[in-house]
Amino acid sequence: MLGDISDEEVNELIVMFSKSVVENILTRGVVESKIFPVNHYLGVACYILYDQSYQYNILKEVASKISPEELARRSKSLGPGLNQLAFYSTCMLYLHGRAQVIHDNLSKIKAGETNIVVEPETKKKETKFILDFWKRLSPNYLNDETLILKNKRITYLSDDYIENLKGNMISIENNKDIIKQLKQTIAHLTIYSFLSRAECRMSISENGPYYFEDNTEPLIFKEFLELHTCEEMFELDMTGNMPYKITNIAPVQNVIFGMTLKDMNKIEFNDWCTLFADPTDFSSNITSIGIWTRELSHPKDLRYPDYLGELKPLSLNILEELSKFAKSATKELYIDISKWNFTKRLLFGSHIYVNSLLSVCAQYAGIEDNFNWTWPFDYASGKPLKTDLIDKEKIDFYIDKLGKKVKTSEDEKEAEKVQIAALEKYEGVHPFMTRLFRSRRAQKLDPFYYKLQDE
């Protein structure tokens, strides 16, 4: 039964995952944006997922229809709605919200408040469910059956799947015109994808390396998902799920680039499906490319391994069409978003982190119609929320709390103060984030995301 795991196992998972997240965050650095209040909306989203039991309530219904193991196996194809970033985020965002609440409660106790329960038994039960759900995902998705990346590879496709793509690869070695066009198209799509998702990389995924039989050149993939076409998705009009309109629509709803590379010094990935390569600009190292779009099938109809969705190869002509779309859409979005007020920008960002993953999980289970996914836009517009899962007054509280300046405690070690001071300037950052800068020994004894707390 999901959630039937011991306190000891929960704490082991929290320690392991905390170490991974700290390494990833410190490698990436603090997020900052001139358009969206990224840190602020992320903190609000994490509060909602944990404090309002939003993630637990939805995944509990999802699990009643499809197991996390099967959900993961049905994602073992190019261009799925769920990937390693999604699975990692299932744990990360929830534990982030949990850490915010635990820090808040510990601070109240420190300030002299009484009758504060740091972590009620009901919340421990929910945490056990989420962690048990999460630990069944990646091992059934990644080919090496790991929970988090240990070898800096993201490989989940079968050898047969890869070999079937060989005939779609086009040699472009030393073809400077095509390489330049490919590089520009990927750059334009990247800018568009970040802006259209409030500067979250959720619709961009990189994975690999793979190898064709009898070929030593590594093959990597870069995917751009959920491009704007104004088409119905699974018989649902998805245009209402975003608070913007795009006039010049994309030629396809998603695009996947496969690239074989020569003379690479490094090809590594992290759990956020981000590639770290040496050389960083490897455009001149590309020897062949393949371009595909994944024809949309409702996730509830997918079956592993027999039917995981159809890939349609695209010609090189799609590069110009995609580039033209991305440049036009980015300009249109920027003009539109620049007119939004703070609340609309914040709630749009929170929507991406709160609803994107859970709505796809609900689609896999075939229960997406059971939930309202547009409540963030109703909140931003001052309308009543059409859901019983969300408390509007609590969102007010989260926004106000995270909008206040982070204050450090007087007993912080001198060695940490410079780093903490740098973190403080980012309004919207929860004060628990100062735990990033503790020593390795302190992190081991008291992990970033806190072990289970006594009442």
PLY file of the C-alpha trace (Angstrom):
ply
format ascii 1.0
element vertex 455
property float x
property float y
property float z
element edge 454
property int vertex1
property int vertex2
end_header
0.00 0.00 0.00
1.37 3.40 -0.98
2.69 5.31 2.01
3.32 2.23 4.11
6.98 2.99 4.79
8.84 3.42 8.06
10.08 6.62 9.67
13.62 5.32 9.19
13.16 4.90 5.44
11.56 8.33 5.15
14.50 9.95 6.91
16.98 8.07 4.72
15.21 9.30 1.60
15.11 12.87 2.90
18.85 12.82 3.71
19.71 11.40 0.28
17.44 13.76 -1.62
18.54 16.81 0.38
22.16 16.15 -0.56
21.20 15.91 -4.22
19.13 19.11 -4.19
21.80 21.12 -2.39
24.37 20.10 -4.98
22.02 20.98 -7.85
20.97 24.34 -6.39
24.51 25.45 -5.56
25.60 24.49 -9.08
22.76 26.46 -10.60
22.79 29.49 -8.29
19.91 31.65 -7.11
17.22 32.36 -9.71
16.52 35.99 -10.56
14.26 37.61 -13.13
13.37 41.09 -14.28
10.01 39.91 -15.66
8.67 37.32 -13.23
9.09 37.17 -9.43
10.58 33.70 -9.77
11.66 33.06 -6.19
8.42 34.52 -4.83
6.07 32.48 -7.02
8.11 29.34 -6.40
7.78 29.76 -2.63
4.03 30.32 -2.94
3.66 27.22 -5.13
5.55 25.02 -2.68
3.44 26.26 0.23
0.30 25.32 -1.70
1.55 21.85 -2.62
2.38 20.94 0.99
0.48 23.20 3.38
-2.86 22.81 1.59
-2.25 19.11 0.87
-2.86 19.92 -2.80
-0.26 17.51 -4.17
-1.30 14.72 -1.79
-5.02 15.03 -2.57
-4.49 14.89 -6.34
-1.84 12.15 -6.41
-3.96 10.05 -4.07
-6.72 10.04 -6.72
-4.18 9.44 -9.49
-2.79 6.42 -7.62
-6.28 4.95 -7.34
-6.33 4.69 -11.15
-2.71 4.07 -12.14
0.35 3.01 -10.17
3.44 5.26 -10.14
5.40 2.33 -11.62
3.10 2.15 -14.64
2.97 5.92 -14.97
6.77 5.95 -15.20
6.96 3.07 -17.71
4.47 4.78 -20.02
6.84 7.77 -20.16
9.72 5.81 -21.71
9.55 7.52 -25.11
10.65 10.77 -26.68
8.47 13.80 -25.97
6.37 12.43 -23.09
4.49 14.67 -20.70
6.54 13.30 -17.82
10.30 12.91 -17.57
13.14 12.88 -15.04
12.65 16.58 -14.29
8.98 15.94 -13.54
9.71 12.94 -11.33
12.46 14.79 -9.44
10.14 17.76 -8.97
7.46 15.49 -7.50
9.69 15.15 -4.46
11.59 18.44 -4.54
8.68 20.88 -4.64
6.74 19.01 -1.97
9.72 18.79 0.40
10.48 22.43 -0.29
6.99 23.40 0.88
7.31 21.09 3.88
10.62 22.71 4.86
9.05 26.17 4.67
6.26 25.15 7.04
8.59 23.34 9.45
10.91 26.35 9.54
7.91 28.61 10.22
6.79 26.41 13.13
10.28 26.14 14.63
10.60 29.93 14.42
7.30 30.33 16.26
8.54 28.08 19.05
11.81 29.98 19.20
9.84 33.23 19.49
8.03 31.85 22.55
4.74 30.67 21.06
3.20 27.63 22.72
1.05 24.73 21.53
2.88 24.62 18.20
3.01 21.19 16.56
6.01 21.26 14.23
4.84 18.33 12.08
1.45 16.78 12.85
0.91 13.06 12.35
-1.49 13.76 9.48
1.26 15.60 7.61
3.75 12.82 8.32
1.29 10.39 6.76
1.00 12.58 3.66
4.78 12.89 3.42
5.18 9.12 3.58
2.69 8.77 0.72
4.46 11.36 -1.47
7.91 9.88 -0.86
6.68 6.34 -1.50
4.98 7.50 -4.72
8.16 9.30 -5.80
10.59 6.46 -5.11
8.66 4.20 -7.51
8.98 6.59 -10.47
12.56 7.01 -11.74
13.68 3.39 -11.09
10.93 2.33 -13.51
11.86 5.06 -15.99
15.65 5.23 -16.14
17.46 2.32 -17.77
19.92 2.04 -14.88
16.97 1.89 -12.43
18.37 4.64 -10.20
16.27 6.95 -8.05
18.35 10.05 -8.74
21.12 10.39 -11.30
24.34 8.79 -10.14
26.22 8.54 -13.42
25.17 11.92 -14.87
23.29 10.23 -17.69
19.58 10.33 -18.51
18.89 7.25 -20.58
15.45 5.67 -20.59
14.91 4.60 -24.22
15.46 1.01 -25.31
18.13 -0.01 -27.85
15.38 -1.00 -30.31
13.71 2.40 -29.92
17.00 4.15 -30.70
17.82 1.91 -33.69
14.42 2.68 -35.22
15.41 6.35 -35.37
18.64 5.79 -37.31
16.96 6.08 -40.71
15.65 9.55 -39.85
19.10 11.00 -39.14
20.50 13.47 -41.69
24.25 13.99 -42.06
25.13 17.68 -41.65
28.84 17.47 -40.80
30.64 20.57 -42.06
27.36 21.99 -43.43
27.74 25.41 -41.85
24.45 26.80 -43.17
22.31 24.04 -41.63
24.29 24.07 -38.38
23.82 27.83 -38.11
20.09 27.53 -38.79
19.73 24.71 -36.24
21.61 26.71 -33.60
19.45 29.79 -34.18
16.21 27.81 -34.11
17.10 26.12 -30.82
18.07 29.50 -29.35
14.77 31.10 -30.41
12.73 28.16 -29.11
14.61 28.25 -25.79
13.85 31.94 -25.23
10.20 31.42 -26.17
9.80 28.33 -23.96
11.24 30.04 -20.90
9.06 33.12 -21.33
5.90 31.13 -22.04
6.46 29.13 -18.83
7.32 32.07 -16.53
11.05 31.30 -16.90
10.66 27.68 -15.82
12.39 25.05 -17.98
9.54 22.55 -17.57
8.79 22.45 -21.32
12.45 21.88 -22.28
14.17 18.53 -21.79
17.64 17.21 -22.65
18.69 13.59 -22.31
21.24 11.00 -23.38
23.79 9.94 -24.38
22.72 6.96 -26.49
24.61 5.12 -29.22
23.54 3.64 -32.52
24.82 0.14 -33.14
28.40 0.18 -34.50
28.68 3.95 -33.97
30.85 5.49 -31.26
29.40 9.00 -31.62
27.06 9.85 -28.72
23.46 10.74 -29.53
21.65 13.34 -27.42
18.12 14.72 -27.57
16.72 18.18 -26.94
12.94 18.42 -26.67
10.61 21.43 -26.77
7.14 20.52 -25.53
3.79 22.28 -25.48
4.37 24.74 -28.30
1.37 26.98 -28.90
-0.88 25.75 -31.74
-4.37 26.70 -30.44
-5.45 23.13 -31.14
-7.48 20.99 -28.81
-5.43 18.58 -26.74
-7.15 15.29 -25.90
-10.49 16.88 -26.85
-9.88 19.75 -24.39
-9.50 23.37 -25.47
-6.18 24.15 -23.78
-6.10 27.82 -24.80
-8.07 28.75 -21.68
-5.38 27.23 -19.46
-2.96 30.06 -20.22
-3.57 33.78 -19.58
-2.23 34.84 -22.97
-2.96 34.49 -26.66
-0.44 33.99 -29.47
-1.42 35.19 -32.95
1.13 33.33 -35.08
0.93 29.74 -33.91
3.54 26.98 -34.02
3.64 24.52 -36.94
3.74 21.57 -34.49
2.83 21.10 -30.83
6.26 19.76 -29.93
9.62 19.21 -31.56
12.45 16.83 -30.72
16.00 17.28 -31.99
18.40 14.34 -32.00
22.09 15.10 -32.55
25.15 12.88 -32.90
28.35 14.56 -31.73
32.05 14.08 -32.36
35.12 14.97 -30.30
33.23 15.84 -27.10
35.19 16.16 -23.85
32.12 15.96 -21.62
28.43 15.12 -21.89
26.68 15.17 -18.51
23.15 15.77 -17.29
21.52 16.64 -13.98
18.13 15.63 -12.57
16.56 18.75 -14.08
17.21 17.36 -17.59
19.91 19.96 -18.20
22.95 19.20 -20.33
26.46 20.20 -19.27
28.80 19.84 -22.25
32.41 20.54 -23.09
32.70 22.35 -25.40
29.66 24.37 -24.25
28.89 25.44 -27.80
29.07 22.10 -29.58
27.36 23.21 -32.81
30.51 22.52 -34.82
30.69 19.04 -33.26
27.30 17.94 -34.67
27.63 15.28 -37.33
23.98 14.39 -37.95
20.54 15.45 -36.78
17.05 14.02 -36.65
13.91 16.11 -36.14
10.59 14.66 -34.98
7.26 15.68 -33.56
5.29 13.42 -31.27
1.71 13.01 -32.39
-0.49 13.52 -29.37
-2.24 10.55 -27.84
-4.10 10.78 -24.60
-1.71 9.51 -21.87
-4.42 7.22 -20.48
-4.32 5.27 -23.78
-0.57 4.61 -23.69
0.64 1.10 -22.85
4.14 -0.07 -22.05
5.90 -1.41 -24.08
3.43 -1.88 -26.91
2.21 1.67 -27.51
4.08 4.74 -26.27
2.98 7.28 -28.89
3.88 7.88 -32.51
6.89 9.89 -33.71
6.66 11.71 -37.03
9.95 12.69 -38.71
10.20 16.27 -39.93
12.26 17.75 -42.76
14.88 20.46 -42.33
12.34 22.97 -43.65
10.69 22.95 -40.22
13.66 24.89 -38.81
12.69 28.11 -40.58
9.02 27.70 -39.60
9.88 27.08 -35.94
12.32 29.97 -35.80
9.78 32.33 -37.33
7.13 31.20 -34.84
9.40 31.48 -31.81
10.64 34.99 -32.65
7.13 36.27 -33.31
5.58 34.57 -30.25
8.36 35.79 -27.93
7.86 39.38 -29.01
4.10 39.11 -28.63
4.38 37.46 -25.21
6.88 39.99 -23.90
4.64 42.91 -24.85
1.61 41.20 -23.30
3.30 40.08 -20.07
4.93 43.47 -19.51
1.40 44.86 -19.05
0.45 42.33 -16.37
0.29 43.38 -12.73
2.43 41.72 -10.07
-0.28 39.33 -8.86
-0.97 37.97 -12.33
2.73 37.35 -12.98
3.16 35.69 -9.60
0.11 33.42 -9.91
1.04 32.43 -13.46
4.41 31.26 -12.19
2.83 29.44 -9.26
0.41 27.78 -11.68
3.29 26.35 -13.70
4.87 24.74 -10.62
1.63 23.69 -8.92
-0.49 22.43 -11.81
1.72 21.43 -14.75
3.03 18.18 -13.28
-0.16 17.22 -11.46
-2.41 17.87 -14.46
-0.31 15.52 -16.62
-0.39 12.85 -13.90
-4.16 13.25 -13.85
-4.24 12.81 -17.63
-2.31 9.55 -17.34
-4.97 8.41 -14.90
-7.77 9.72 -17.14
-9.18 11.94 -14.37
-8.05 15.42 -15.47
-11.69 16.57 -15.64
-12.05 15.88 -11.91
-10.07 19.00 -11.06
-10.11 22.68 -11.84
-6.72 23.82 -13.16
-7.49 27.50 -13.85
-8.00 28.66 -10.25
-4.67 30.62 -10.26
-6.01 32.83 -13.06
-9.29 33.28 -11.18
-7.31 34.32 -8.10
-5.30 36.84 -10.12
-8.55 38.25 -11.56
-10.25 38.50 -8.16
-12.83 35.85 -9.10
-14.13 33.05 -6.83
-12.02 29.90 -7.00
-13.86 26.98 -8.58
-12.19 24.33 -6.43
-12.52 22.97 -2.89
-8.81 22.08 -2.76
-7.54 25.64 -2.42
-7.93 28.16 0.43
-7.68 31.66 -1.07
-6.91 33.33 2.27
-3.88 31.10 2.73
-2.55 32.20 -0.65
-2.91 35.80 0.54
-0.84 34.86 3.59
1.90 33.13 1.56
2.28 36.07 -0.82
2.51 38.57 2.03
4.89 36.48 4.13
7.33 35.80 1.29
7.22 39.43 0.23
8.87 40.51 3.45
12.63 40.85 3.76
14.43 37.72 4.89
16.07 38.19 8.27
18.89 36.01 9.52
19.24 34.93 13.13
21.89 36.57 15.27
23.70 33.31 15.92
24.63 32.59 12.28
28.30 31.72 11.86
30.51 34.48 10.48
31.61 32.29 7.56
28.00 32.02 6.38
27.01 35.66 6.63
28.39 36.78 3.28
26.51 34.05 1.43
23.34 34.65 3.39
23.52 38.39 2.77
23.72 37.68 -0.96
20.65 35.47 -0.71
18.67 38.05 1.26
18.48 40.57 -1.57
16.16 38.26 -3.51
12.73 39.15 -2.23
10.44 36.15 -2.04
13.10 33.72 -0.82
11.99 31.80 2.26
14.43 32.07 5.21
14.83 28.29 5.41
17.00 28.59 2.28
19.86 29.85 4.47
20.27 26.18 5.42
21.99 25.76 2.05
25.16 27.30 3.39
25.79 25.13 6.43
28.78 22.82 6.69
28.71 19.31 5.23
28.72 17.86 8.72
25.70 19.96 9.70
23.92 18.97 6.47
24.50 15.30 7.22
23.15 15.50 10.77
20.28 17.85 9.92
19.46 17.63 6.19
18.35 20.61 4.14
14.75 19.35 3.96
14.52 18.27 7.64
14.00 14.77 8.96
10.61 13.86 10.43
9.91 16.12 13.39
8.70 15.13 16.85
5.46 16.77 17.91
0 1
1 2
2 3
3 4
4 5
5 6
6 7
7 8
8 9
9 10
10 11
11 12
12 13
13 14
14 15
15 16
16 17
17 18
18 19
19 20
20 21
21 22
22 23
23 24
24 25
25 26
26 27
27 28
28 29
29 30
30 31
31 32
32 33
33 34
34 35
35 36
36 37
37 38
38 39
39 40
40 41
41 42
42 43
43 44
44 45
45 46
46 47
47 48
48 49
49 50
50 51
51 52
52 53
53 54
54 55
55 56
56 57
57 58
58 59
59 60
60 61
61 62
62 63
63 64
64 65
65 66
66 67
67 68
68 69
69 70
70 71
71 72
72 73
73 74
74 75
75 76
76 77
77 78
78 79
79 80
80 81
81 82
82 83
83 84
84 85
85 86
86 87
87 88
88 89
89 90
90 91
91 92
92 93
93 94
94 95
95 96
96 97
97 98
98 99
99 100
100 101
101 102
102 103
103 104
104 105
105 106
106 107
107 108
108 109
109 110
110 111
111 112
112 113
113 114
114 115
115 116
116 117
117 118
118 119
119 120
120 121
121 122
122 123
123 124
124 125
125 126
126 127
127 128
128 129
129 130
130 131
131 132
132 133
133 134
134 135
135 136
136 137
137 138
138 139
139 140
140 141
141 142
142 143
143 144
144 145
145 146
146 147
147 148
148 149
149 150
150 151
151 152
152 153
153 154
154 155
155 156
156 157
157 158
158 159
159 160
160 161
161 162
162 163
163 164
164 165
165 166
166 167
167 168
168 169
169 170
170 171
171 172
172 173
173 174
174 175
175 176
176 177
177 178
178 179
179 180
180 181
181 182
182 183
183 184
184 185
185 186
186 187
187 188
188 189
189 190
190 191
191 192
192 193
193 194
194 195
195 196
196 197
197 198
198 199
199 200
200 201
201 202
202 203
203 204
204 205
205 206
206 207
207 208
208 209
209 210
210 211
211 212
212 213
213 214
214 215
215 216
216 217
217 218
218 219
219 220
220 221
221 222
222 223
223 224
224 225
225 226
226 227
227 228
228 229
229 230
230 231
231 232
232 233
233 234
234 235
235 236
236 237
237 238
238 239
239 240
240 241
241 242
242 243
243 244
244 245
245 246
246 247
247 248
248 249
249 250
250 251
251 252
252 253
253 254
254 255
255 256
256 257
257 258
258 259
259 260
260 261
261 262
262 263
263 264
264 265
265 266
266 267
267 268
268 269
269 270
270 271
271 272
272 273
273 274
274 275
275 276
276 277
277 278
278 279
279 280
280 281
281 282
282 283
283 284
284 285
285 286
286 287
287 288
288 289
289 290
290 291
291 292
292 293
293 294
294 295
295 296
296 297
297 298
298 299
299 300
300 301
301 302
302 303
303 304
304 305
305 306
306 307
307 308
308 309
309 310
310 311
311 312
312 313
313 314
314 315
315 316
316 317
317 318
318 319
319 320
320 321
321 322
322 323
323 324
324 325
325 326
326 327
327 328
328 329
329 330
330 331
331 332
332 333
333 334
334 335
335 336
336 337
337 338
338 339
339 340
340 341
341 342
342 343
343 344
344 345
345 346
346 347
347 348
348 349
349 350
350 351
351 352
352 353
353 354
354 355
355 356
356 357
357 358
358 359
359 360
360 361
361 362
362 363
363 364
364 365
365 366
366 367
367 368
368 369
369 370
370 371
371 372
372 373
373 374
374 375
375 376
376 377
377 378
378 379
379 380
380 381
381 382
382 383
383 384
384 385
385 386
386 387
387 388
388 389
389 390
390 391
391 392
392 393
393 394
394 395
395 396
396 397
397 398
398 399
399 400
400 401
401 402
402 403
403 404
404 405
405 406
406 407
407 408
408 409
409 410
410 411
411 412
412 413
413 414
414 415
415 416
416 417
417 418
418 419
419 420
420 421
421 422
422 423
423 424
424 425
425 426
426 427
427 428
428 429
429 430
430 431
431 432
432 433
433 434
434 435
435 436
436 437
437 438
438 439
439 440
440 441
441 442
442 443
443 444
444 445
445 446
446 447
447 448
448 449
449 450
450 451
451 452
452 453
453 454
